[in-house]
Amino acid sequence: MNRGKKSNGKQVVEPVVQPSRSDEEQTVSWDGPNDPNNPQNFSFGKKCTITFVICLLTINTTFASSAPAIAAGRLVERFDISREVANLVTTLFLLGYVLGPVFWGSGSEIFGRKRVILLSMTCYTILFVGHALATNIQTVLILRFLSGAFGVAPLITSGGTPSLSDIWDARGRSYAVNLFAGCVFLGPSIGPLVIGFAAADPRLGWEWVYWICLIFAGACTFLAFFLLPETFAPVLLAQKAKRLRSEDPINNANMFAPHDKLDKSLRGVASRTVVHPWRMMANEPILMLLTVYMALLYGVLYALFEAFPVIFAVHRGFTVTQTGLIFIGIGIGGVLTTLLNMYFATRVNKIIPRWKGFPPAEVRLPPAMIGSVMLVVSALWMGWTGYYTQVPWYVPAISTVFVGMALSLIFIALIVYIVDTYLMYSASALASSTMIRSAVAAAFPLFTTQMYNNLGIQWASTLIALISLLMAPIPFLFYKYGAKIRERSKFAPCLDLKIAKQLAEEEAEKVRVRFSLCFSYLTAL
């Protein structure tokens, strides 16, 4: 239909464009199964680069959590404070880990992984300038809390299911998550090692602890800006829909992505980030027990940063540098665990095709079963050999390798078990779990020194071993009864149980067919 208007007395005909679009909304999706923009279709090299950056960021933020602990004496001298106040630099950083997940988990779901990581890491890096230039302990402590709140972002947006599952399938994720979880333990172990050398140099002031953290954080953030792409598929599809609407506003006006429908109101965000994770924690015995166990493990890890100086510096006369070198044992244990977990991951990957990508979650637990026993033995080994000075120093030092192996074996296995148990709900499960274990770990440095001084090295370590012994049956119980417990869960999809039923039916059908063939053959005779 044309409309006309007069111009200088003449009738001018103007065409009216009839939109060819439908009034129904059209959902944007990938351009086929091989769409190169789909993070699952990134090249192997690109996936490895992303995993490397994520692991590096994880090492960096956990490095900063423990690094100042070895140099707490410098803070005591500089600000004339007690040792207990100086220990708050670790406690408050871990308390920041409790606050951070509330913002970064939901933030990555709304704005994407990349924006959240870059924003948080930039702020985290800048805060170290304030640390180094602080003129009073109050400023240092406040900034430590804020650093933890910003620094936890890579752990929340990358570990378990978020960024790594964005790019890896079930097989690749087994290896990637093991690498990530190993870095969670590697970072805290190398922090005191590196800072031990800086703290021992009289030419370097106390502030160099934080200048080193600044340099490390700045280098990691710089790499993330250039090497870390967006990997969250819903955000990428939303960006694609926006681009299509911009390119053709008429025909693509109704192009939308599911992410555009996400409830981004304060109430909706609070429901996903606060209410849902804690509802899961309250209703899931699996998540509750595993979180208690992981909280203990995380607490023991950070307790070691106070226990090692008592055992090796106070009791055996080691220097700050020598005490820092002892932390190599925890790092070596973490590396050995990563290699061992690669072996277990290979075994699990062999059965993934049979289980159509969803093997029973319990196949992830054997490393935790090994580690639960190893932790009890190695804690006793460290305490009793560390107490008797006639025992050579390297005997308790070697025990730290097995302590590190035990802690990381259990921790990594339980993280992967939670992921495989709750699948699409695992982000919420890990969020509440991270907050609880960080809160518990934050308390351990406050009483560890007093516990080791008052009880004695041998009995304090025995107490840790006894608590570990009390918790040790947990992975064994879940290995045997986990499937039955998951079956009653409100949040666990239990896809493996459904697949097991299908496999049983297929096997029964094969038996029926064979019996029928045999019967037909016999009757023919």
ROMI-302140 format. One record per residue: residue in three letters; x, y, z of N, C-alpha, C, CB in turn. Coordinates in steps of 0.05 Angstrom, whole numbers, plus 5000, padded with zeros to 4 digits. Glycine has a CB too. Layout:
# ROMI-302140
ALAXYZXYZXYZXYZ
...
# end
This chain:
# ROMI-302140
MET501749765000500050005000501850255000498150005024
ASN501150454984502650694982501150934992503550744953
ARG502451105003501351365012502451584996501751405043
GLY500951794990501852014973501752274988500252034948
LYS503452454980503352724992504152924969505252755016
LYS503153154971503653354951506253504955501353554950
SER507753534933510253694934510353864909512753504936
ASN510254124914510154314891507754244873512754314876
GLY505554164885503154124869503053854856502854324848
LYS505153694859505153424847504853214869507753384831
GLN503552994860503152774879505652594879500652604870
VAL506952574902509352404905508552154920511552554920
VAL509251924908508551664920510851564936507751454898
GLU510351504961512451404979511751114987512651575005
PRO513650934984513150654992513050625022515250464980
VAL511350465031511150395060512350115063508250415071
VAL514450085080515749835084514049665103518649865095
GLN513249435093511749245109513649055124509649085092
PRO513749065149515548875164514948595157515348925194
SER517048445151516648165144517047985168518548085122
ARG517348095191517847945214515347845227519548105234
SER515547645244513347535259513147675285513547235263
ASP510747685296510447815323511447635345507547895327
GLU511947375338512847195359515847225363512246905350
GLU516647195388519547215394521046975382519947235424
GLN523447035373525146825362527646795379525946905332
THR528146555387530346495405532946455389529746245422
VAL534946595397537546575384539046325395539246835389
SER540246185377541845945384544345945368540145685380
TRP546045745372548545715357547945635329550345515371
ASP549745705311549445635283550445355278551045835265
GLY548945165288549644885285551444785306550844845258
PRO551944525306553644395327556544475326553344095325
ASN557444575303560244645300560744945300561344525274
ASP558945105310559245395311561745465326556745525324
PRO563645605313566245665326565945855350568145775306
ASN563646005351563246185373562346055398561246395365
ASN561445805396560645645419563145575435559045395411
PRO563445645460565845585476566545295476565545685504
GLN564545115473565144835473566744755447562544665475
ASN566544925427567944875402570545025399566144935379
PHE571445155420574045285418576145075412574745435445
SER578345165399580544985393581744875419582645115376
PHE583044655417584344535441586444725453585644265434
GLY587944855436589945045445588745275460591645155422
LYS586445375450585145605463583945515490582945715445
LYS582845275491581845175517584045145537580444905512
CYS586345045528588645015547589645285556590944865533
THR589645485539590445755547588545875568590545945522
ILE585945845563584045935583584345795610581145895572
THR584745535609585145385634587745475648585345085627
PHE589845525633592345625644591945895659594445655623
VAL590446075646589946345658588346315683588546525638
ILE586246145682584546095706586245985729582245905699
CYS587945785723589645665743591645875755591245425732
LEU592746045737594646245746593246445764595846395722
LEU590846535757589346715775588746585801586746805761
THR588146335801587546185826590046175844586545905820
ILE592246115832594746105847595346385859597146015830
ASN594846585843595446865852593746945877594947055830
THR591146895875589446985897589846815922586546975889
THR590446555919590946395943593746445954590546095937
PHE595546515936598246605944598046835964600046675920
ALA596447035957596147275973594747216000594647485958
SER593246996000591846936025593746856048589746716021
SER595946716040597746616060600446756062598246326055
ALA601146906041603847026039604547196063603947196014
PRO602847376073603647546096604047396122601647766099
ALA602947146124603047006150605946966159601646746148
ILE607746896141610446836148611947086157611946716125
ALA610947326149612247576157610747736177612647756132
ALA609047596193607447726213609147876233605647526227
GLY611547766238613347906257614048186249615847746261
ARG614248226222614848496212612648696219615248486182
LEU610148606217607848776225607848836255605148646217
VAL608648636271608748676300610748906306609648416314
GLU613148896293615149096298614349366287617849016285
ARG613149376263612549626250610349776264611749586221
PHE608149636273605849776284605549736314603349686270
ASP607549596327607449546355604849416364607949816371
ILE604249186352601749046358602348766368599949036333
SER600348626378600748356387600848166363598548266407
ARG601747926368601847726347599047646338603347476357
GLU597147646357594447576350593247766331592647556376
VAL593748026335592748236316594148196289593348516327
ALA596648136289598148096263596947856248601148046269
ASN596047656262594847416249592247486235594447196269
LEU591047706242588547786229588847846199587448026242
VAL591347886190591747936161590847686145594748006155
THR591147456156590247206143587247166147591746966152
THR586347206172583547166179581747346163583147216209
LEU582347606162580547786148580547746118581348076154
PHE582747656107582847586078580847356073585747516069
LEU580947156090579146926086576247006092579946696104
LEU575747196110573047286114572047436089572847476138
GLY573847566074573047676049572147466029575447836037
TYR573247226031572347006015569446926021574246756020
VAL568546996045565746936052563847136039565446946083
LEU564647386037562947586025562947585995563847866035
GLY565247535983565547555954563647385938568347485947
PRO563247135945561446965928558647075924561246695940
VAL557647235943554947355940554847525915554247515965
PHE557047665909557047855886558047715861558748095893
TRP560247575862561447475838560047245825564347395844
GLY558747075841557246855829554946955812556246665851
SER553247125823551047235808552047425787549047375826
GLY554147575793555247765773556147625747557547915784
SER557347385750558347245726555947135710560147015734
GLU553747075724551346985710549847205695549446845729
ILE550247455704548847675691550647815670548047885713
PHE553147865677554948025660556947845645556348225676
GLY557247595653559147425641561647385658559947535614
ARG563147175652565547105668567747315665566646835660
LYS568247395640570547575634570247835649570847615604
ARG568047975646567648235658568048225688564948345652
VAL566948015701567147995730569947945739565347765740
ILE571347765725574147705732575947945728575147465716
LEU575648085706577448315700576848535720577048415672
LEU574348595726573648805745574748735773570648845746
SER574248495782575048415809578148405811573848145816
MET579448295791582348275792583748555790583348095769
THR582548735776583649005774583449145802582149175753
CYS581149125814580849245841582649105861577849225850
TYR582748845859584448685877587348775875584248385871
THR588348815850591048905846591649175857591748895816
ILE589749365852590149645862590249655892587949815851
LEU588749485905588649495934591349445947586649285945
PHE593149295933595749245945597449495947597249035928
VAL596849695931598249955934597550075961597450155911
GLY594950055968594150155995595450006017591150145997
HIS595749736014597049576034599949676040597249276025
ALA601349716018604249786020604650066031605549765994
LEU602750246026602950526034601550586061601950706013
ALA600350376073598750416097600550516120597450156106
THR599450696136600950816159599950706186600751116158
ASN597950536185596950416210595750146205594850606224
ILE595549986225594749706222591749686214595249556248
GLN590149886223587349886216586949886185585850116229
THR588550056172588350066143589149806130590150296132
VAL591249686140592149426129589949216132594649326143
LEU588649206155586648996160584149036143585848996190
ILE583249286140580949346124581449266094580149646126
LEU583849346085584549276057584948976053587149426050
ARG585848836073586048546071583248416067587448426096
PHE581348516082578648416079577548466051576748546100
LEU577948716041577048786014578548625993577349086009
SER581048575997582648415978581548135976585548405987
GLY580848015999579647745998576947745984579247646026
ALA575347955988572747965975572947995945571148205986
PHE574948145935575348165907576947935896576848425900
GLY578847835911580647625901579247355898582947595919
VAL577047305912575747045910574247005884573747015933
ALA573947215868572447195843573346975824572647465828
PRO575946945819576746715801576046445812579746735796
LEU576046415839575346155850572346105847576046155880
ILE570646315848567846275846566946245817566346505859
THR568046405799567246395771568646185755567646665758
SER570646055766572245875750572145585760575145955749
GLY572045555786572245285797569745115794573045295825
GLY570144855793567844675792566444685765565944735814
THR564144825764562544815739562745075723559744765746
PRO563245305733562945545716564845545692563445785732
SER566945705692568545745668569645495656570845935675
LEU570545305672571745065661569644885647573044895683
SER567244875657565144715644564044865620562944645663
ASP564545125618563745285595565245185570564345575599
ILE567745085573569345025550570044735547571945185551
TRP569944575569570744295568568344115570572744235590
ASP568443885555566343685558567043515583566143505533
ALA565443305587565743145612568543035615563742925613
ARG569742945593572442825594574543035601573042685568
GLY574543245586576443455590576143595617576343665568
ARG573643615626573143745652574443595675570243775656
SER574543325672575843165694578643255699575742865687
TYR580143305677582943395680583043685689584443355653
ALA581443855676581544145682580844215711579644295663
VAL578744085721577944135749580044045768575244005755
ASN581343815762583543725779585843915780584543445770
LEU586544025757588644235756587844475772589244315727
PHE585444565768584444805783584644755813581644875775
ALA583444535822583444475851586244445862581744225856
GLY588044335846590844315855592044585859592444155835
CYS591244775843592345055845591245185870591645215821
VAL588845105879587745215904589545155928584945105910
PHE591044925927592844855948595744945942592844555952
LEU596344965917599145045909599645335917599645005879
GLY597645515912598045795918598745855947595545945911
PRO597145755967597745805995600445686003595645696012
SER601345475990603945355999606345505989604045065989
ILE606145635966608445785955608546065966608445785925
GLY606246165977606246435988608346476010603546495999
PRO608246316031610346346052613146286042609746156076
LEU613446116023616046046012617346295999615845825991
VAL615846435982616946665968617346895988615046755946
ILE615346946004615547176023617647126044612847226036
GLY618246866050620246806070622946926062620546506073
PHE623646926036626147046027626047346030626746965998
ALA623847476023623647766025623647856054621047866012
ALA622347706072622247786100624947766113620247616115
ALA626647586103629247546115631347746106630347266108
ASP630747906086632548106075632248366091632148146044
PRO634248446106633948696122633648946105636248726141
ARG634448926080634249166063631449216053636049136039
LEU629649016056626949046047625149086071626048796032
GLY623449296070621649356092619249166092620749646091
TRP617549196112615149026115613349056090613649096140
GLU613349296079611449356057612149186031611449646050
TRP614549076030615348926006613748666003618248866006
VAL612548576025610748346024608548406004609648276052
TYR607448656006605148725990606048835962603548946004
TRP608448935960609349015933609748765916612049175935
ILE610748545928610948295913608248195905612448085931
CYS606348205923603548125916602448295893601748145940
LEU603148555894602148745873603348665846602949035880
ILE605948615845607248545820606048285809610348515824
PHE605748085826604647825817601747865807604747625840
ALA600148005822597348055815597148215789595848195837
GLY598848415786598748575762599448415737600648815765
ALA601548245739602248085716600047895709604847925723
CYS598747765728596547585723594147725710595747435748
THR593447955721591248115710591748205682590648355728
PHE594248285676595048365649594648135629598048455649
LEU595447895637595047665620592047605615596447415631
ALA590547635637587647575635586247765615586347605662
PHE587148025614585948215596586248125567587248495600
PHE588447995560589047935533588447645525591847995527
LEU588447465545588247175539585647055548590547035552
LEU584047195563581547075574579147185559581347135604
PRO577847025541575447115528572947055544575246975500
GLU570747155535568247085548567546795542565947275539
THR566746645562566246355558563346275566568146195574
PHE561846465577559146395587557146405564558246585610
ALA556246165556554546145532552046325532553745855528
PRO550546335554548146515554548746805548546746495581
VAL551046905559551847185554552647215524554047275572
LEU554147025514554947035486552547035467556846805479
LEU550546865474548046865457546547125460546346625465
ALA546547245483545247505487546647715470545147585517
GLN549247705470550747895453550247855423553847875458
LYS549947595415549247535388546447645380549347235383
ALA544547615398541847715393541848025391539947635416
LYS543348155408543648445407544848535380545248555430
ARG546948385372548248455346546348415323550748285342
LEU544748205323542848155301540748365300541647875304
ARG539748455323537748665324538848925314536648705352
SER541448975320542749215311543149215281545349265326
GLU543848985269544348965241541848985224545848705235
ASP539648885234537148885219534848945239536648625204
PRO534449195247532449255267529649175261532449555273
ILE528949145235526249075227525848775228525649185199
ASN527348625212526948335211527848195236528448225187
ASN529648305251530748165275529748295301533748165275
ALA527648455299526748595323525948415346524448775316
ASN525048175339524047985359526147775366521547855350
MET528647815358530747625365531647665394533147665346
PHE531347455410532147465438533647215446529747515455
ALA535247235466536647005478535346945505539647055481
PRO535346695514534246625540535346795563534746335546
HIS537846885560539147045581537747315584542047085574
ASP536447415562535047665564532647645582534047755536
LYS531647405587529347365605530147325634527747125595
LEU532747315639533647275666532647495685536747255667
ASP531747405708530847605728533247745741529047465750
LYS533647995733535948135742535248335764537248285719
SER532848315775532048485797533548415822529048475801
LEU533548585841534948535867533848285880534648775886
ARG531248255878529948015890530847765876526848045890
GLY530847775849531647535834534547465839531247585804
VAL536347665839539147605845539547495873540747865841
ALA538147615892538447515920537447235923536847705939
SER535347165908534246895909536346695899531646875893
ARG537746765877539646575865542246565882540346655837
THR543146785893545746795905545746745936546947055900
VAL543446805949543346775978541446555986542647045991
VAL538946585977536846395986537346115976534146495977
HIS537746095949537945825937540345665948538245845907
PRO542845785950545045625960544645525989547545795960
TRP543445706005543045626033540745436037542645866051
ARG538745446019536645256019537744976013534345325999
MET539544965994540844715987542444606011542644745963
MET543944786024545544696046543844586069547244936056
ALA541544706073539744616095538344356089537744826101
ASN537944286063536344056056537943826045534344136036
GLU540543866041542243656029544243546048543643766004
PRO543843306059545743186078548443136065544742926090
ILE548543076039551043036025552643286026550642945996
LEU551443506018552843766017553643856044551043976004
MET551943816064552543896091554943756103550043856109
LEU555043486101557243336112559843386097556543036111
LEU559743396071562143456055563243726061561643416026
THR561443926065562344196071563744206098560044386071
VAL562644066118563944046144566743936142562243876164
TYR566943716126569543586122571543776108569243326106
MET570643906086572344086072573044336088571044176045
ALA571244426105571844646123574144576142569344736139
LEU574044326152576244236170578844226154575543956181
LEU578744126130581244106114582344386108580643966087
TYR580644566101581544836095582644976120579245006083
GLY581344916143582345026168585044916175580344966190
VAL585444656171588044536177590144656159587944226172
LEU589544696133591444816114592445086125590244846087
TYR590645256133591445526142592545516171589045716141
ALA591845306186593045276212596045216209591645056228
LEU596845076187599645006183601345256180599944836158
PHE600245476171601745726167602645836195600245936152
GLU601145766215601945846242603445616257599445926259
ALA602845376250604045146263606945106255602444896258
PHE607545136229610245096220612245276233610345136190
PRO611645546237613645706252614045616280612645996252
VAL611945506293612245406321614045156320609545336333
ILE613544976302615144726301618044766292613744526282
PHE618444926272621044946260622645196268620844946230
ALA621245426272622645666280623045686310621145916270
VAL620845666325621045686354622345436366618245726366
HIS621445206358622344956371625144866361620344736367
ARG625644916336628144806324630145026315627544636301
GLY629345276319631145506313631545566284633745436325
PHE629745496266629945566238629645866234627845416222
THR630945976213630546256206627846276190632846356188
VAL627046526185624546566170624746446142623946876168
THR627046476130627446356103627346056104630146446091
GLN628645936123628645646126625745536132630545556147
THR624345686148621545606154619845626129620445776177
GLY620245836114618745866089619245636070619446126075
LEU621745536070622445306052620945056059625445256052
ILE620145026085618744796093616044766079618244796124
PHE614944996071612344996057612544866029611245276054
ILE615044816020615344675994613944405996618344645987
GLY614044286020612844016023609844016016613243926051
ILE608444216024605544236018605144265988604244476033
GLY606844425976606644465946607344205931608544685937
ILE609444065940610143805927607843615930612743695940
GLY606643605954604343425958602043495940603443445987
GLY601543745935599443835917600043745888599044135918
VAL602543775880603243695853603043395849606143785846
LEU603943235869603642945867600742865866605142815891
THR599143005881596242945881595042995854594743115902
THR595843215841594743285815595443065795595943555805
LEU597942965796598742745778597142485784601742685781
LEU596742435810595242195817592342215809595442145848
ASN591242455811588442505803588142485773587442775813
MET590242545758590142515729589742215722592642625716
TYR591042045738590741755734587941665739592741595752
PHE586841765762584041695768582141805748583341795796
ALA582642055738580942175717580942005692581842465712
THR583241905685583441735661581741485664586441655655
ARG581841365687580141125692577141195690580841005720
VAL576341425701573541495700572741565671573041745718
ASN574541695656573841765629573341525611576141935617
LYS574541295618574141055602571240945604576040835612
ILE569941015627567140915630565041125623566740815658
ILE565941375617564041585611562341515586565541845606
PRO563441415564561741345541559441155549563341235519
ARG560140945564558140755572555840885588559340525588
TRP556641085604554641225621553541475607555841295648
LYS554041495581552941715565553641985577549941685563
GLY556042015587557042265597556442325626555842485581
PHE555042145640554242195668554841945685551242275670
PRO557441895691558041665707557141705736561141605707
PRO556841495752556141525780558041715795555941255795
ALA557041895810558742085824560741945843557042285840
GLU559941715853561641575873564241485862560141335884
VAL564541465835567141375824569241595828566841325794
ARG568441825837570442045843571642025871569042315839
LEU570641845888571341845916573841685924569041745931
PRO574741495909577141345918579541515926578041165897
PRO580241735912582441905922581842015950582942135903
ALA579342095956578742195983578941976004575842315983
MET578341735996578541506015581541466022577341256003
ILE583241486002586141456008587141696025587741455981
GLY586341936017587242176032586242186061586342416018
SER583842086066582742096094584441936113579841996094
VAL585441706104587241546120590041676122587541256109
MET591041776100593641896099593842146117594341976070
LEU591642296119591742536136592142476165589142696132
VAL590842266175591042186203593942106209589141946209
VAL595041936191597841836195599842066193598441616175
SER599642236173601542446169601442656190601142566141
ALA599042716201598842916223600242816248595842966229
LEU599942556254601442446277604442446271600442156283
TRP605142376248608042366239609242646243608242276210
MET607942856233608943126235609243216264607143316219
GLY607243166280607243266307609243126325604543226319
TRP609342866325611142726343614042736335610242436346
THR614542726309617442746300618343036302617742646271
GLY616443226299617143506302617743586331614943686291
TYR616543446350616843516378619643436388614643386395
TYR620543206381623143106391625343216374623142796392
THR626943386386629043526371631343336363630243756387
GLN631543106377633642916369632942776343633942706391
VAL630442796334629742696308630542896287626542636306
PRO632042816266632943016245630643176234634342866223
TRP631243426227629143606218627743516193630343876213
TYR629143366176627943286151625743076154630143176132
VAL625642936177623542736182620842876184624142576208
PRO620443076201617843216201617443376175617643406225
ALA619643466163619343616138618243436116622043726129
ILE619043186115618042996095615042946100619542736095
SER614242946125611442896131609643106119611042886162
THR610643346115609043566103608143496075610543836104
VAL609843336061609043256033606543086035611343096020
PHE606442906054604042736056601642876068604742486074
VAL602143076085599943246094598743396071600943446116
GLY600443506054599543646030598043466011601743786016
MET599043226007597743025990594942956001599442775986
ALA594942906027592342816040590243036037592842746069
LEU591043286044589143506043588043536015590443766053
SER589743545995588843595968587443355956591243675950
LEU588243115963586742875953583842885962588142625964
ILE583442945987580642955997579143185985580642966028
PHE580443415986579043665977578243645948580943905982
ILE580043565931579443555902577343355896582043495886
ALA577543125908575542915903572742995912576342655918
LEU572543135935569943215945568743445927570143315974
ILE570543625917569543835899568343705874571844025892
VAL569743515862568843395838566343225843571043215825
TYR566143105867563842945875561343125877564342805902
ILE561743365888559443555890558543635862560243795907
VAL560443695845559843775817558243555803562343835801
ASP559143305805557843085791555143015804559542845791
THR554843075830552343015844550143215836552743015874
TYR550843475836548743675832548643795804549143895852
LEU550743745787550743835760549944125757548943655743
MET547544185745546744455740546344625765544244465724
TYR546144495788545844635814548544655829543744505831
SER550644555817553144545832554344815838555144375816
ALA553745015821554745285827553745385853554045485804
SER551145345858549945425883551045265906546845405882
ALA551445005902552544835922555344925930552544545913
LEU556944985910559745065916559845345928561345065890
ALA557945515922557945785933557545775964555745955921
SER555545625973555045606002557345456015552345476008
SER558345256002560645096013563145276016561244855995
THR563645435995566045615996565845806019566345765970
MET563445926023563146126045563545996072560346246043
ILE562545756076562745626102565645546107560945376104
ARG566945416088569745326093571645566096570645146070
SER571045786082572746026085572446146113572146226064
ALA569946146123569446256150570846086171566446266155
VAL570745816168572045646187575045676186571245346182
ALA576145686161579045716158579945976169579745696128
ALA578246186168579046446179579546436209576946656172
ALA578146256222578446246252580946086260575946106264
PHE581845906244584045736253586645886259584645536231
PRO587546076243590046216250589846376277590746416228
LEU587446426286587246586311587846426336584346686313
PHE587646156334588145996358590345786354585645866368
THR591345746330593245536325595845566341593945526295
THR596945806341599445856356599045786386600346136353
GLN596845896398596345836426595945536431593945996436
MET594545406412594045116416596644966416592245016393
TYR598445026397601044886396602844956419602444946370
ASN602645196429604345276452603245156478604445586455
ASN600645146481599445056506599244746508596645176510
LEU598544616486598244326486600944196481596244236466
GLY602644336468605144206458604844116430605943966477
ILE607044116415606944056387605743776382609644066375
GLN606543586399605643306395602643276400607243116412
TRP601643396421598843356428596943526411598343416457
ALA597943756403596243926384595943776358597644206380
SER598043666348597943506323596243256326600643436313
THR596343136350594642906356591742976356595442786383
LEU591043216366588343316366587343336337588043586380
ILE588943456320588243476291587843196279590343636276
ALA589643006286589442736276586842606285591842566284
LEU586042646311583642526321581142636308583442566351
ILE581142896303578843016289578742906260579043326289
SER581042886248581142766221580142486221584042786210
LEU580842336242579942056244576942036246581341916267
LEU575842236261572942236264571542286238572142456285
MET572742456220571542526195572242326173572342806187
ALA574242156177575341976156573241786144577541816168
PRO571241686159569341506147567441626126567641376168
ILE567341896125565442026108565641936078565742336109
PRO568041956066568141866037567441576034570841926026
PHE568141406053567541116051564541076053568940966074
LEU563141226071560241196073558841286048559241346097
PHE559741506036558441606012559141425988559341886006
TYR561441305988562141115967560140885966565041015970
LYS559340795990557540565992554640645990558040416018
TYR553840856004551040926006550241185991550240956035
GLY552241305977551741565964549441555944554141655951
ALA549341345928547241325908544441315920547641075890
LYS544141175942541541155956540741435968541540945978
ILE542741575978542241835990541542035968544641936006
ARG542942025945542442205923539642155912544542165901
GLU538741915912536141845901533841995916535641545903
ARG534342055941532342205957532642505956532342105986
SER534742595942535342885942533343045924538142925931
LYS532843285932531143465917532643605895529843675935
PHE535243615897536843775878538643605860538443975893
ALA539343365868541043195852539543065829542342975870
PRO540243115804538743005781538942705780539843125756
CYS541142585790541442285790541142165762539342165809
LEU542342295742542142195715543441915712543442385695
ASP545441865728546841605727544941385736549341605744
LEU543141435755541241235764539241165742539841325789
LYS538441375727536641335705538041175682535541595694
ILE540541255677542041105657542540815665544741255651
ALA543040775691543440505701540940335697544240505731
LYS538640455700536140315696535840235666533740485705
GLN536640425648536540375620538440145612537140625604
LEU540940165624542939955618541939685627545540035631
ALA540639675650539639425661537439315642538539455689
GLU535739495633533639405615534739305588531639635609
GLU536839445578538139355553539439085557540139565544
GLU540739045580542038795586539938565588543738805611
ALA537738625601535638435604534438355576533338535622
GLU534238565559533238505532535138335516532838775517
LYS537738385519539738215506539537925515542638315511
VAL539237885542538937615553536437485542538837625584
ARG534237645540531737535530532037445500529437735532
VAL533337615485533737545456535437295453535137785441
ARG537637275469539337035468537836785476541737075486
PHE536136815497534636585506532636505484533136645532
SER531436705472529536645450530836505427528136905441
LEU533236595419534636475397535436185404537236635391
CYS536336145428537035875437534635685436538335875465
PHE532335795446529935635447529035565419527635785462
SER529235765401528435715373530235505360528635975356
TYR532835515366534735325355534135045365537635405362
LEU533535015392532934755403530334645392532834775433
THR528334805389525834705378526134625349523634925381
ALA527934765334528334695306529634415304530134905292
LEU531234345324532434075324530333855328534734065345
# end
